[in-house]
Amino acid sequence: MKKLLISAVLIANSLLLTGCLPVIQGASTMSTIITTTNDRRSAGEVLDDRTIMFRMLAWPNQDSALEDVHLNFMVYNKSVLITGEVPSNAVLKYTIEQAQIQDPKIKQVFNEITVGPNSGLLSRSKDAAITAQVETLFHDQEVFHPTLVRVMTESQTVYLMGAVTQREAQKAVKVASKAKWAKKIVKRFDYLKTRPAAEIERDRQREIAAQKKAELLKKQAELDAKKAELKRQIQELNGGSAMEGTPF
């Protein structure tokens, strides 16, 4: 039976163009919500990646030479990462050559395919758990926004893609290495000298807004305390007046 087992991360990445879409849970990803609000790619770059992903998705099922292979894809900024298993070196060579020509905008293909039998359900389930752990751990740090780094796991090797600074990359690797069962971390980053100016300004505005909100809450708390004290004093006065007017 000609069935190409492709991780749901393919579908997830192909849907990045829209503002907020659910990711389908699969072998190399987790159920989450992806938003382009913090994406460092332009709308055009996101569209290009989406187009490339759709073509990569369609290609294996249309190619008889790729019958019964297991491939996963991840696309970022026109770079294509391919993992999985193929039965022979000849099929591996063919796969990489053909991958390059699936879309004219593909800049490079990262070959992480191994020659051997297809991975089993247990292995893929473990990979899914690792990816879920890494994505969860990314939410527990403050060096980079968790959606900036894409994650895929194959045979307990964690692959990371995204446009990040050196500091962000180091943090991503350090955090990802904490995932249970992860044996190796592979970086396929586009490196930035500094964070984008617009992103820095956006964060600054958020910080200002947060400070203003905190100040307003503080003032509101102080006002509520004064109101409570005034109410208490009025009650004491009313109580005193009542006692003075009570006959013995």
ChimeraX commands (.cxc) that place a marker at each C-alpha (Angstrom):
marker #1 position 0.00,0.00,0.00 radius 0.5
marker #1 position 1.39,3.33,-1.00 radius 0.5
marker #1 position 1.14,5.37,2.16 radius 0.5
marker #1 position 3.61,8.09,2.96 radius 0.5
marker #1 position 3.58,8.79,6.68 radius 0.5
marker #1 position 4.06,12.49,6.98 radius 0.5
marker #1 position 4.12,14.29,10.29 radius 0.5
marker #1 position 1.38,16.76,11.07 radius 0.5
marker #1 position 4.08,19.38,11.46 radius 0.5
marker #1 position 3.83,19.72,7.69 radius 0.5
marker #1 position 0.23,20.86,7.93 radius 0.5
marker #1 position 1.03,23.08,10.87 radius 0.5
marker #1 position 3.77,24.96,9.08 radius 0.5
marker #1 position 1.76,25.24,5.89 radius 0.5
marker #1 position -0.93,27.16,7.73 radius 0.5
marker #1 position 1.29,29.89,9.12 radius 0.5
marker #1 position -0.09,32.56,6.82 radius 0.5
marker #1 position -3.30,33.01,8.74 radius 0.5
marker #1 position -3.36,34.97,11.95 radius 0.5
marker #1 position -4.39,32.19,14.31 radius 0.5
marker #1 position -4.84,28.56,13.40 radius 0.5
marker #1 position -4.96,25.28,15.29 radius 0.5
marker #1 position -2.15,22.82,14.74 radius 0.5
marker #1 position -3.22,19.21,14.33 radius 0.5
marker #1 position -1.57,16.89,16.80 radius 0.5
marker #1 position 0.74,14.39,15.12 radius 0.5
marker #1 position 4.01,12.51,15.24 radius 0.5
marker #1 position 6.31,15.48,15.43 radius 0.5
marker #1 position 4.26,18.28,16.86 radius 0.5
marker #1 position 1.83,19.19,19.60 radius 0.5
marker #1 position -1.68,20.61,19.72 radius 0.5
marker #1 position -1.29,24.35,20.11 radius 0.5
marker #1 position -2.21,27.68,18.55 radius 0.5
marker #1 position 0.17,29.33,16.15 radius 0.5
marker #1 position 0.02,33.06,15.63 radius 0.5
marker #1 position 1.95,35.20,13.16 radius 0.5
marker #1 position 1.83,38.22,15.46 radius 0.5
marker #1 position 5.41,37.60,16.58 radius 0.5
marker #1 position 6.67,36.12,13.31 radius 0.5
marker #1 position 9.91,37.70,12.11 radius 0.5
marker #1 position 9.15,36.83,8.51 radius 0.5
marker #1 position 7.26,39.21,6.26 radius 0.5
marker #1 position 3.80,38.30,5.01 radius 0.5
marker #1 position 5.36,37.49,1.64 radius 0.5
marker #1 position 7.95,35.21,3.21 radius 0.5
marker #1 position 5.27,33.40,5.18 radius 0.5
marker #1 position 3.28,32.94,1.96 radius 0.5
marker #1 position 6.35,31.54,0.18 radius 0.5
marker #1 position 6.96,29.07,3.00 radius 0.5
marker #1 position 3.32,28.05,2.94 radius 0.5
marker #1 position 3.46,27.42,-0.81 radius 0.5
marker #1 position 6.66,25.41,-0.50 radius 0.5
marker #1 position 5.12,23.32,2.26 radius 0.5
marker #1 position 2.03,22.51,0.24 radius 0.5
marker #1 position 4.22,21.36,-2.64 radius 0.5
marker #1 position 6.40,19.25,-0.38 radius 0.5
marker #1 position 3.24,17.70,1.06 radius 0.5
marker #1 position 1.88,16.82,-2.36 radius 0.5
marker #1 position 5.11,15.61,-3.93 radius 0.5
marker #1 position 5.76,12.21,-2.24 radius 0.5
marker #1 position 2.29,10.83,-2.87 radius 0.5
marker #1 position 2.64,11.75,-6.54 radius 0.5
marker #1 position 6.06,10.11,-6.95 radius 0.5
marker #1 position 6.08,6.32,-7.36 radius 0.5
marker #1 position 9.78,6.21,-6.46 radius 0.5
marker #1 position 8.90,7.27,-2.93 radius 0.5
marker #1 position 6.55,4.40,-2.19 radius 0.5
marker #1 position 6.56,3.24,1.43 radius 0.5
marker #1 position 9.08,5.79,2.67 radius 0.5
marker #1 position 8.64,7.89,5.81 radius 0.5
marker #1 position 9.44,11.58,5.44 radius 0.5
marker #1 position 8.85,14.66,7.58 radius 0.5
marker #1 position 9.29,18.23,6.41 radius 0.5
marker #1 position 9.73,21.57,8.11 radius 0.5
marker #1 position 10.04,24.82,6.15 radius 0.5
marker #1 position 11.33,28.17,7.36 radius 0.5
marker #1 position 12.39,31.14,5.23 radius 0.5
marker #1 position 12.54,28.96,2.09 radius 0.5
marker #1 position 14.85,26.41,3.72 radius 0.5
marker #1 position 13.49,22.87,3.80 radius 0.5
marker #1 position 14.45,20.37,6.49 radius 0.5
marker #1 position 13.73,16.72,5.66 radius 0.5
marker #1 position 13.88,13.90,8.18 radius 0.5
marker #1 position 12.69,10.31,8.14 radius 0.5
marker #1 position 13.73,7.02,6.64 radius 0.5
marker #1 position 14.24,5.64,3.12 radius 0.5
marker #1 position 15.12,2.06,2.10 radius 0.5
marker #1 position 18.36,2.69,0.18 radius 0.5
marker #1 position 21.10,5.18,-0.66 radius 0.5
marker #1 position 19.71,5.39,-4.19 radius 0.5
marker #1 position 16.32,6.50,-2.89 radius 0.5
marker #1 position 18.03,8.94,-0.52 radius 0.5
marker #1 position 19.98,10.53,-3.38 radius 0.5
marker #1 position 16.85,10.71,-5.51 radius 0.5
marker #1 position 14.82,12.25,-2.68 radius 0.5
marker #1 position 17.29,15.07,-2.06 radius 0.5
marker #1 position 17.70,15.83,-5.76 radius 0.5
marker #1 position 13.95,15.95,-6.32 radius 0.5
marker #1 position 13.29,17.97,-3.18 radius 0.5
marker #1 position 15.41,20.81,-4.55 radius 0.5
marker #1 position 13.17,21.24,-7.59 radius 0.5
marker #1 position 9.74,21.01,-5.96 radius 0.5
marker #1 position 9.55,24.80,-5.79 radius 0.5
marker #1 position 11.78,27.36,-7.54 radius 0.5
marker #1 position 11.96,29.48,-4.39 radius 0.5
marker #1 position 13.58,26.79,-2.26 radius 0.5
marker #1 position 16.96,28.15,-1.12 radius 0.5
marker #1 position 18.41,25.03,0.44 radius 0.5
marker #1 position 17.52,21.55,1.62 radius 0.5
marker #1 position 18.80,20.17,4.92 radius 0.5
marker #1 position 19.12,16.41,4.60 radius 0.5
marker #1 position 18.52,14.59,7.88 radius 0.5
marker #1 position 17.15,11.41,6.29 radius 0.5
marker #1 position 18.51,8.04,7.37 radius 0.5
marker #1 position 18.73,4.84,5.34 radius 0.5
marker #1 position 16.88,2.02,7.05 radius 0.5
marker #1 position 13.45,0.69,8.00 radius 0.5
marker #1 position 10.65,3.10,8.76 radius 0.5
marker #1 position 10.31,4.13,12.38 radius 0.5
marker #1 position 7.54,2.46,14.37 radius 0.5
marker #1 position 4.58,3.83,16.27 radius 0.5
marker #1 position 6.38,3.78,19.62 radius 0.5
marker #1 position 9.30,5.79,18.24 radius 0.5
marker #1 position 7.00,8.37,16.66 radius 0.5
marker #1 position 4.94,8.66,19.83 radius 0.5
marker #1 position 8.09,9.32,21.81 radius 0.5
marker #1 position 9.14,11.96,19.26 radius 0.5
marker #1 position 5.74,13.64,19.60 radius 0.5
marker #1 position 6.15,13.71,23.38 radius 0.5
marker #1 position 9.60,15.27,23.07 radius 0.5
marker #1 position 8.31,17.98,20.73 radius 0.5
marker #1 position 5.46,18.72,23.12 radius 0.5
marker #1 position 7.88,19.02,26.02 radius 0.5
marker #1 position 10.18,21.37,24.13 radius 0.5
marker #1 position 7.34,23.64,23.02 radius 0.5
marker #1 position 6.00,23.72,26.57 radius 0.5
marker #1 position 9.43,24.50,27.99 radius 0.5
marker #1 position 9.78,27.37,25.51 radius 0.5
marker #1 position 6.83,29.03,27.26 radius 0.5
marker #1 position 8.71,28.98,30.57 radius 0.5
marker #1 position 11.56,31.28,29.54 radius 0.5
marker #1 position 11.73,34.99,28.70 radius 0.5
marker #1 position 14.63,35.27,26.25 radius 0.5
marker #1 position 12.55,34.73,23.09 radius 0.5
marker #1 position 8.90,34.41,22.17 radius 0.5
marker #1 position 8.05,30.68,21.99 radius 0.5
marker #1 position 6.55,30.94,18.51 radius 0.5
marker #1 position 9.84,32.17,17.04 radius 0.5
marker #1 position 11.42,28.72,17.11 radius 0.5
marker #1 position 9.91,25.84,15.16 radius 0.5
marker #1 position 10.40,22.34,16.55 radius 0.5
marker #1 position 10.43,18.88,14.99 radius 0.5
marker #1 position 11.70,15.62,16.48 radius 0.5
marker #1 position 12.88,12.51,14.66 radius 0.5
marker #1 position 14.36,9.46,16.41 radius 0.5
marker #1 position 14.78,11.52,19.59 radius 0.5
marker #1 position 16.81,14.19,17.78 radius 0.5
marker #1 position 15.26,17.63,18.16 radius 0.5
marker #1 position 15.48,19.98,15.16 radius 0.5
marker #1 position 15.07,23.72,15.63 radius 0.5
marker #1 position 14.43,26.35,12.95 radius 0.5
marker #1 position 13.73,30.07,13.07 radius 0.5
marker #1 position 15.27,33.54,12.78 radius 0.5
marker #1 position 17.00,34.24,16.09 radius 0.5
marker #1 position 19.94,36.02,17.67 radius 0.5
marker #1 position 22.90,34.08,19.04 radius 0.5
marker #1 position 21.60,34.60,22.57 radius 0.5
marker #1 position 18.16,33.31,21.63 radius 0.5
marker #1 position 19.67,30.30,19.85 radius 0.5
marker #1 position 21.77,29.38,22.86 radius 0.5
marker #1 position 18.75,29.64,25.12 radius 0.5
marker #1 position 16.63,27.54,22.76 radius 0.5
marker #1 position 19.22,24.76,22.71 radius 0.5
marker #1 position 19.66,24.86,26.47 radius 0.5
marker #1 position 15.91,24.67,27.07 radius 0.5
marker #1 position 15.30,21.98,24.44 radius 0.5
marker #1 position 18.03,19.78,25.91 radius 0.5
marker #1 position 15.98,19.52,29.12 radius 0.5
marker #1 position 13.26,17.52,27.38 radius 0.5
marker #1 position 12.98,13.93,28.54 radius 0.5
marker #1 position 14.30,11.38,26.00 radius 0.5
marker #1 position 15.92,14.07,23.81 radius 0.5
marker #1 position 19.32,12.72,22.73 radius 0.5
marker #1 position 20.54,15.47,20.42 radius 0.5
marker #1 position 19.68,19.04,19.41 radius 0.5
marker #1 position 20.26,20.19,15.82 radius 0.5
marker #1 position 20.12,23.92,15.00 radius 0.5
marker #1 position 19.05,25.11,11.57 radius 0.5
marker #1 position 18.68,28.77,12.43 radius 0.5
marker #1 position 18.87,31.98,10.43 radius 0.5
marker #1 position 20.99,34.18,12.68 radius 0.5
marker #1 position 20.21,37.85,13.35 radius 0.5
marker #1 position 22.73,40.35,14.69 radius 0.5
marker #1 position 20.07,42.00,16.81 radius 0.5
marker #1 position 16.36,41.71,17.41 radius 0.5
marker #1 position 14.24,43.62,14.84 radius 0.5
marker #1 position 13.75,47.28,15.79 radius 0.5
marker #1 position 9.97,47.03,15.36 radius 0.5
marker #1 position 9.88,44.08,17.74 radius 0.5
marker #1 position 11.93,45.93,20.34 radius 0.5
marker #1 position 9.62,48.95,20.05 radius 0.5
marker #1 position 6.54,46.73,20.34 radius 0.5
marker #1 position 7.91,45.17,23.51 radius 0.5
marker #1 position 8.74,48.62,24.86 radius 0.5
marker #1 position 5.18,49.79,24.26 radius 0.5
marker #1 position 3.85,46.66,25.96 radius 0.5
marker #1 position 6.08,47.33,28.95 radius 0.5
marker #1 position 4.88,50.93,29.14 radius 0.5
marker #1 position 1.27,49.77,28.94 radius 0.5
marker #1 position 1.90,47.19,31.66 radius 0.5
marker #1 position 3.47,49.83,33.90 radius 0.5
marker #1 position 0.53,52.18,33.38 radius 0.5
marker #1 position -1.89,49.39,34.19 radius 0.5
marker #1 position 0.05,48.55,37.35 radius 0.5
marker #1 position 0.00,52.22,38.40 radius 0.5
marker #1 position -3.75,52.46,37.79 radius 0.5
marker #1 position -4.36,49.30,39.81 radius 0.5
marker #1 position -2.23,50.68,42.62 radius 0.5
marker #1 position -4.12,53.98,42.62 radius 0.5
marker #1 position -7.42,52.12,42.53 radius 0.5
marker #1 position -6.34,50.03,45.52 radius 0.5
marker #1 position -5.33,53.18,47.41 radius 0.5
marker #1 position -8.66,54.82,46.57 radius 0.5
marker #1 position -10.59,51.73,47.69 radius 0.5
marker #1 position -8.64,51.73,50.96 radius 0.5
marker #1 position -9.47,55.41,51.55 radius 0.5
marker #1 position -13.14,54.76,50.80 radius 0.5
marker #1 position -13.16,51.86,53.24 radius 0.5
marker #1 position -11.53,53.99,55.94 radius 0.5
marker #1 position -13.98,56.85,55.35 radius 0.5
marker #1 position -16.89,54.42,55.57 radius 0.5
marker #1 position -15.52,53.03,58.83 radius 0.5
marker #1 position -15.20,56.54,60.30 radius 0.5
marker #1 position -18.76,57.42,59.28 radius 0.5
marker #1 position -20.04,54.23,60.86 radius 0.5
marker #1 position -18.18,55.07,64.08 radius 0.5
marker #1 position -19.69,58.56,64.10 radius 0.5
marker #1 position -23.17,57.20,63.48 radius 0.5
marker #1 position -22.66,54.63,66.21 radius 0.5
marker #1 position -21.48,57.31,68.65 radius 0.5
marker #1 position -24.45,59.53,67.90 radius 0.5
marker #1 position -26.85,56.66,68.50 radius 0.5
marker #1 position -25.27,55.90,71.88 radius 0.5
marker #1 position -25.47,59.57,72.97 radius 0.5
marker #1 position -29.20,59.65,72.21 radius 0.5
marker #1 position -30.01,56.42,74.07 radius 0.5
marker #1 position -31.87,57.12,77.42 radius 0.5
marker #1 position -30.86,55.28,80.61 radius 0.5
marker link #1:1,2 radius 0.2
marker link #1:2,3 radius 0.2
marker link #1:3,4 radius 0.2
marker link #1:4,5 radius 0.2
marker link #1:5,6 radius 0.2
marker link #1:6,7 radius 0.2
marker link #1:7,8 radius 0.2
marker link #1:8,9 radius 0.2
marker link #1:9,10 radius 0.2
marker link #1:10,11 radius 0.2
marker link #1:11,12 radius 0.2
marker link #1:12,13 radius 0.2
marker link #1:13,14 radius 0.2
marker link #1:14,15 radius 0.2
marker link #1:15,16 radius 0.2
marker link #1:16,17 radius 0.2
marker link #1:17,18 radius 0.2
marker link #1:18,19 radius 0.2
marker link #1:19,20 radius 0.2
marker link #1:20,21 radius 0.2
marker link #1:21,22 radius 0.2
marker link #1:22,23 radius 0.2
marker link #1:23,24 radius 0.2
marker link #1:24,25 radius 0.2
marker link #1:25,26 radius 0.2
marker link #1:26,27 radius 0.2
marker link #1:27,28 radius 0.2
marker link #1:28,29 radius 0.2
marker link #1:29,30 radius 0.2
marker link #1:30,31 radius 0.2
marker link #1:31,32 radius 0.2
marker link #1:32,33 radius 0.2
marker link #1:33,34 radius 0.2
marker link #1:34,35 radius 0.2
marker link #1:35,36 radius 0.2
marker link #1:36,37 radius 0.2
marker link #1:37,38 radius 0.2
marker link #1:38,39 radius 0.2
marker link #1:39,40 radius 0.2
marker link #1:40,41 radius 0.2
marker link #1:41,42 radius 0.2
marker link #1:42,43 radius 0.2
marker link #1:43,44 radius 0.2
marker link #1:44,45 radius 0.2
marker link #1:45,46 radius 0.2
marker link #1:46,47 radius 0.2
marker link #1:47,48 radius 0.2
marker link #1:48,49 radius 0.2
marker link #1:49,50 radius 0.2
marker link #1:50,51 radius 0.2
marker link #1:51,52 radius 0.2
marker link #1:52,53 radius 0.2
marker link #1:53,54 radius 0.2
marker link #1:54,55 radius 0.2
marker link #1:55,56 radius 0.2
marker link #1:56,57 radius 0.2
marker link #1:57,58 radius 0.2
marker link #1:58,59 radius 0.2
marker link #1:59,60 radius 0.2
marker link #1:60,61 radius 0.2
marker link #1:61,62 radius 0.2
marker link #1:62,63 radius 0.2
marker link #1:63,64 radius 0.2
marker link #1:64,65 radius 0.2
marker link #1:65,66 radius 0.2
marker link #1:66,67 radius 0.2
marker link #1:67,68 radius 0.2
marker link #1:68,69 radius 0.2
marker link #1:69,70 radius 0.2
marker link #1:70,71 radius 0.2
marker link #1:71,72 radius 0.2
marker link #1:72,73 radius 0.2
marker link #1:73,74 radius 0.2
marker link #1:74,75 radius 0.2
marker link #1:75,76 radius 0.2
marker link #1:76,77 radius 0.2
marker link #1:77,78 radius 0.2
marker link #1:78,79 radius 0.2
marker link #1:79,80 radius 0.2
marker link #1:80,81 radius 0.2
marker link #1:81,82 radius 0.2
marker link #1:82,83 radius 0.2
marker link #1:83,84 radius 0.2
marker link #1:84,85 radius 0.2
marker link #1:85,86 radius 0.2
marker link #1:86,87 radius 0.2
marker link #1:87,88 radius 0.2
marker link #1:88,89 radius 0.2
marker link #1:89,90 radius 0.2
marker link #1:90,91 radius 0.2
marker link #1:91,92 radius 0.2
marker link #1:92,93 radius 0.2
marker link #1:93,94 radius 0.2
marker link #1:94,95 radius 0.2
marker link #1:95,96 radius 0.2
marker link #1:96,97 radius 0.2
marker link #1:97,98 radius 0.2
marker link #1:98,99 radius 0.2
marker link #1:99,100 radius 0.2
marker link #1:100,101 radius 0.2
marker link #1:101,102 radius 0.2
marker link #1:102,103 radius 0.2
marker link #1:103,104 radius 0.2
marker link #1:104,105 radius 0.2
marker link #1:105,106 radius 0.2
marker link #1:106,107 radius 0.2
marker link #1:107,108 radius 0.2
marker link #1:108,109 radius 0.2
marker link #1:109,110 radius 0.2
marker link #1:110,111 radius 0.2
marker link #1:111,112 radius 0.2
marker link #1:112,113 radius 0.2
marker link #1:113,114 radius 0.2
marker link #1:114,115 radius 0.2
marker link #1:115,116 radius 0.2
marker link #1:116,117 radius 0.2
marker link #1:117,118 radius 0.2
marker link #1:118,119 radius 0.2
marker link #1:119,120 radius 0.2
marker link #1:120,121 radius 0.2
marker link #1:121,122 radius 0.2
marker link #1:122,123 radius 0.2
marker link #1:123,124 radius 0.2
marker link #1:124,125 radius 0.2
marker link #1:125,126 radius 0.2
marker link #1:126,127 radius 0.2
marker link #1:127,128 radius 0.2
marker link #1:128,129 radius 0.2
marker link #1:129,130 radius 0.2
marker link #1:130,131 radius 0.2
marker link #1:131,132 radius 0.2
marker link #1:132,133 radius 0.2
marker link #1:133,134 radius 0.2
marker link #1:134,135 radius 0.2
marker link #1:135,136 radius 0.2
marker link #1:136,137 radius 0.2
marker link #1:137,138 radius 0.2
marker link #1:138,139 radius 0.2
marker link #1:139,140 radius 0.2
marker link #1:140,141 radius 0.2
marker link #1:141,142 radius 0.2
marker link #1:142,143 radius 0.2
marker link #1:143,144 radius 0.2
marker link #1:144,145 radius 0.2
marker link #1:145,146 radius 0.2
marker link #1:146,147 radius 0.2
marker link #1:147,148 radius 0.2
marker link #1:148,149 radius 0.2
marker link #1:149,150 radius 0.2
marker link #1:150,151 radius 0.2
marker link #1:151,152 radius 0.2
marker link #1:152,153 radius 0.2
marker link #1:153,154 radius 0.2
marker link #1:154,155 radius 0.2
marker link #1:155,156 radius 0.2
marker link #1:156,157 radius 0.2
marker link #1:157,158 radius 0.2
marker link #1:158,159 radius 0.2
marker link #1:159,160 radius 0.2
marker link #1:160,161 radius 0.2
marker link #1:161,162 radius 0.2
marker link #1:162,163 radius 0.2
marker link #1:163,164 radius 0.2
marker link #1:164,165 radius 0.2
marker link #1:165,166 radius 0.2
marker link #1:166,167 radius 0.2
marker link #1:167,168 radius 0.2
marker link #1:168,169 radius 0.2
marker link #1:169,170 radius 0.2
marker link #1:170,171 radius 0.2
marker link #1:171,172 radius 0.2
marker link #1:172,173 radius 0.2
marker link #1:173,174 radius 0.2
marker link #1:174,175 radius 0.2
marker link #1:175,176 radius 0.2
marker link #1:176,177 radius 0.2
marker link #1:177,178 radius 0.2
marker link #1:178,179 radius 0.2
marker link #1:179,180 radius 0.2
marker link #1:180,181 radius 0.2
marker link #1:181,182 radius 0.2
marker link #1:182,183 radius 0.2
marker link #1:183,184 radius 0.2
marker link #1:184,185 radius 0.2
marker link #1:185,186 radius 0.2
marker link #1:186,187 radius 0.2
marker link #1:187,188 radius 0.2
marker link #1:188,189 radius 0.2
marker link #1:189,190 radius 0.2
marker link #1:190,191 radius 0.2
marker link #1:191,192 radius 0.2
marker link #1:192,193 radius 0.2
marker link #1:193,194 radius 0.2
marker link #1:194,195 radius 0.2
marker link #1:195,196 radius 0.2
marker link #1:196,197 radius 0.2
marker link #1:197,198 radius 0.2
marker link #1:198,199 radius 0.2
marker link #1:199,200 radius 0.2
marker link #1:200,201 radius 0.2
marker link #1:201,202 radius 0.2
marker link #1:202,203 radius 0.2
marker link #1:203,204 radius 0.2
marker link #1:204,205 radius 0.2
marker link #1:205,206 radius 0.2
marker link #1:206,207 radius 0.2
marker link #1:207,208 radius 0.2
marker link #1:208,209 radius 0.2
marker link #1:209,210 radius 0.2
marker link #1:210,211 radius 0.2
marker link #1:211,212 radius 0.2
marker link #1:212,213 radius 0.2
marker link #1:213,214 radius 0.2
marker link #1:214,215 radius 0.2
marker link #1:215,216 radius 0.2
marker link #1:216,217 radius 0.2
marker link #1:217,218 radius 0.2
marker link #1:218,219 radius 0.2
marker link #1:219,220 radius 0.2
marker link #1:220,221 radius 0.2
marker link #1:221,222 radius 0.2
marker link #1:222,223 radius 0.2
marker link #1:223,224 radius 0.2
marker link #1:224,225 radius 0.2
marker link #1:225,226 radius 0.2
marker link #1:226,227 radius 0.2
marker link #1:227,228 radius 0.2
marker link #1:228,229 radius 0.2
marker link #1:229,230 radius 0.2
marker link #1:230,231 radius 0.2
marker link #1:231,232 radius 0.2
marker link #1:232,233 radius 0.2
marker link #1:233,234 radius 0.2
marker link #1:234,235 radius 0.2
marker link #1:235,236 radius 0.2
marker link #1:236,237 radius 0.2
marker link #1:237,238 radius 0.2
marker link #1:238,239 radius 0.2
marker link #1:239,240 radius 0.2
marker link #1:240,241 radius 0.2
marker link #1:241,242 radius 0.2
marker link #1:242,243 radius 0.2
marker link #1:243,244 radius 0.2
marker link #1:244,245 radius 0.2
marker link #1:245,246 radius 0.2
marker link #1:246,247 radius 0.2
marker link #1:247,248 radius 0.2
view
